[in-house]
Amino acid sequence: MNYRHAFHAGNHADVLKHVALLALCDTLMSKASPMFFWDVHAGAGVYDLAGDEAVKTGEADAGVAKVKAVSTEPLQKYLDAIAACKAQFGANYYPGSPWLIQSRMREGDRLACTELHSEVVPLLRAAMKGDRRIAIHQADGYSQVRALLPPKDGVNRLNRGVVLLDPPYEAQLAEFTAAFAMVTEAMQRWAQGTYVLWYPIKRRRDLARIYRDAAALPAKSLLSIELLVREDDSPLRMNGSGLFIWNAPFLFDTKIEPSLHVLSEQMADGHGSAHCEWLKAPA
């Protein structure tokens, strides 16, 4: 596996994923009980957008650089989080999902990060700054379900939380098979968790079977949110991306939908769209 997220940090896919992640955290944290988070493909935690990798691709220029302040609450909280990351690490830095989760965690919350690449793990540890609430494992996240679920803090079981999967899709559509297998196993061990899978979109019509397979997983509900920055008419490039959210909070679609449309307006230059749909409606 050769994927390195530093080349893609801050792109339109990161923007969608991180706006939704923060909105999800804030919604679930409206209840006082402690939460467990698992970032299955954690990465480095934070990224220097002036670094060689990010500069080489320039993907952030068409992503986070286009996001402007608006009154839509989830989007403003995203911009506030970026500002906090810059204040901590430097003006050119962009937060990854582990840092964003850490920024929202309360004293009783816990975060597990799995990261396969040995050269990335020290960067992640440095970004998390020895936070005792966070456990970092150098491992293939797909193989850690039995080790991490159901989650516990000592002898106490944590009943609520989020498992985030952000795979590289180097195997393209075959990656869905591995991701769905892991989510299915995880649901069997921790049915009440909220599971989030990011996926790329080239031609949306090519994903018809994927949507059906995702809806067949043993969850109570499935929400799909998507952001296209171009027309989805070419299989040769990523024209947008989406998130499958199994067991999404009640009315989460109404919370996130305004931000999706603002992002579509800001990043798509009139040629994209935003889409939010229950593929399995809550009972």
Helices and strands as residue ranges (DSSP letters): G 5-7, H 12-28, E 35-39, E 46-48, H 52-57, G 59-62, G 64-66, H 73-89, E 93-95, H 97-104, E 110-115, H 121-128, E 134-138, G 141-143, H 145-148, E 152-153, E 156-157, E 160-165, H 174-189, E 194-201, G 204-207, H 208-215, E 222-228, E 240-246, H 252-267, E 273-280
